[in-house]
Amino acid sequence: MNFFYLATDLLSYGENRIMLPHRSPLSLLPIYLLALILLTLPAATGCSRNADPVTSMPAFSLTSAQDGRTINSRDFVGQTLVVTFFATWCPPCRQEVPTLIALQEKYGNGDFTVLGISVDQGDARGVRNFMSELGINYPVVMSGPDTPRNFGDVFGIPTTFLIDRQGEIIQRFDGYVDIRVLERELQAVL
């Protein structure tokens, strides 16, 4: 008797029997393999969550997607920031751009800026085209190989950070963020 049949027999007792269909153990093999892959993927790729969450914006020196110049984290000292990791091929990232443009237009007076960090591979030409197509009005830099890890293991996009004037990470948003939520959180730190 194998495990699957044993489990179904354990669920079938007395008059209150739970009837489960008997399936061949081989028919469940794809499910077992998928579970094994998903459970071992982080270890196999070297991805793991930091034991200690990042609480301050990490220092960085990254290439501007607009003009190729170097943009440093120290260029933003004393400013409140919304930093967003995105990619040109990501539908939720594209959906979030109008929110970021609106925030930059409304609050971008020198004390606040949105900063986009593109995780696109290759040169910045595709990112520049994306920026032009959507009318992006805030600086965008190309991510370095360690940038997502330095921000506390950014695994998915978009991932957005709200950073106060002292450089402390106030809030992290994994996935699309509605403008009402982001603006409410931003107004609390401005």
C-alpha positions in Angstrom: 0.0 0.0 0.0 1.5 3.4 -0.9 1.1 6.7 0.9 -1.7 8.1 -1.3 -3.9 5.0 -0.8 -3.1 5.0 3.0 -4.1 8.7 3.2 -7.4 8.0 1.5 -8.1 5.0 3.7 -7.5 7.1 6.8 -10.1 9.6 5.6 -12.6 6.8 4.9 -14.0 5.6 8.3 -17.3 4.7 9.7 -20.6 5.9 8.2 -19.2 9.4 7.7 -16.8 8.4 4.9 -15.1 11.0 2.8 -14.8 9.5 -0.6 -11.7 10.6 -2.5 -11.0 9.3 -6.0 -8.2 6.8 -6.2 -5.5 8.2 -8.5 -2.4 6.7 -9.7 0.7 7.9 -7.8 2.2 8.7 -11.2 -0.6 11.1 -12.1 0.5 13.2 -9.1 4.2 13.3 -10.1 4.0 16.7 -11.9 2.5 18.3 -8.7 5.2 16.8 -6.6 7.9 18.0 -9.0 6.5 21.5 -9.1 6.3 21.7 -5.3 9.9 20.5 -5.1 11.1 23.1 -7.6 9.3 26.0 -5.9 10.6 25.0 -2.5 14.2 24.8 -3.7 14.3 27.7 -6.1 15.4 30.4 -3.6 18.3 28.2 -2.5 19.3 27.2 -6.0 19.4 30.8 -7.3 21.2 32.2 -4.2 18.2 34.3 -3.4 17.3 34.6 0.3 15.6 37.1 2.5 17.9 39.3 4.5 17.8 38.4 8.2 17.7 42.1 9.0 15.5 44.3 6.9 17.0 47.3 5.3 16.0 50.4 7.1 18.1 53.1 5.3 18.4 53.8 1.6 21.6 52.1 0.5 24.4 54.1 -1.1 24.4 53.7 -4.9 26.1 55.1 -8.0 24.1 54.2 -11.1 23.9 55.2 -14.7 21.1 57.5 -15.8 18.8 56.0 -18.5 18.3 59.5 -20.0 21.8 60.7 -20.6 24.3 58.1 -19.3 25.6 60.3 -16.5 26.2 58.8 -13.0 23.6 59.5 -10.4 24.6 58.9 -6.8 22.4 58.4 -3.7 24.1 61.4 -2.2 22.5 63.6 -4.9 19.2 63.1 -3.0 20.4 64.0 0.5 17.7 66.0 2.4 14.9 65.0 -0.1 11.9 62.8 0.4 11.9 60.1 -2.3 9.7 57.5 -3.9 12.0 54.9 -5.3 10.5 52.4 -7.6 12.0 49.3 -9.2 10.4 48.6 -12.6 10.8 47.1 -16.0 9.6 48.2 -19.4 7.9 44.9 -20.1 6.0 44.8 -16.8 2.2 45.6 -17.1 1.7 46.7 -13.4 4.8 48.9 -13.7 3.4 50.6 -16.8 0.1 51.0 -14.9 1.9 52.7 -12.0 3.8 55.3 -14.2 0.9 57.8 -14.3 0.8 57.8 -10.5 4.5 58.5 -10.3 4.2 61.3 -12.9 1.4 62.9 -11.0 3.4 62.8 -7.7 6.4 64.3 -9.4 4.3 67.1 -10.9 2.5 67.9 -7.6 5.3 67.5 -5.1 8.6 67.7 -7.1 9.7 71.1 -5.9 13.3 70.3 -4.8 12.3 68.6 -1.5 10.8 65.6 -3.2 11.5 63.4 -6.2 10.5 60.1 -7.7 13.4 57.9 -8.8 12.9 55.0 -11.1 15.3 52.1 -11.1 15.0 50.0 -14.2 15.9 46.3 -13.9 15.8 45.9 -17.7 18.8 44.0 -19.1 21.0 45.5 -21.9 21.5 49.1 -22.8 19.2 52.0 -21.8 17.7 52.6 -25.3 14.6 50.6 -24.6 14.1 52.4 -21.3 14.6 55.8 -23.0 11.9 54.8 -25.5 9.6 53.7 -22.6 10.2 57.0 -20.9 9.4 59.0 -24.0 6.3 57.0 -24.8 4.8 57.5 -21.3 6.1 61.0 -20.7 8.1 60.1 -17.6 9.1 63.4 -15.8 11.4 62.0 -13.1 15.0 60.6 -13.2 15.5 56.9 -14.1 18.6 54.9 -13.5 19.7 51.5 -14.7 19.9 49.0 -11.8 23.3 47.5 -11.0 23.7 43.8 -10.3 23.6 44.3 -6.5 21.0 47.1 -6.4 17.9 44.9 -5.7 19.7 43.0 -2.9 21.0 46.2 -1.4 17.4 47.5 -1.1 16.5 44.5 0.9 16.0 41.7 -1.7 13.7 43.1 -4.4 12.3 40.0 -6.0 9.2 41.3 -7.8 8.3 44.4 -9.7 7.1 47.0 -9.2 8.6 47.4 -5.8 8.3 50.9 -4.4 10.0 52.5 -1.4 9.0 55.7 0.5 12.2 57.3 1.9 12.2 60.3 4.2 14.6 63.3 4.3 16.9 61.5 6.6 17.3 58.6 4.2 15.2 56.2 6.3 12.9 53.7 4.5 9.5 54.5 5.8 7.4 52.1 3.7 7.9 49.3 1.2 5.2 48.4 -1.3 5.5 45.1 -3.2 3.4 45.2 -6.3 1.2 47.9 -7.8 0.4 50.8 -5.4 -2.8 52.8 -5.8 -2.2 56.6 -6.0 -4.4 57.3 -3.0 -2.4 55.0 -0.8 1.0 56.3 -2.0 0.0 59.9 -1.8 -1.5 59.5 1.7 1.8 57.9 2.9 3.9 60.5 1.1 1.9 63.4 2.7 2.6 62.0 6.1 6.4 62.4 5.7 6.5 65.6 3.7 
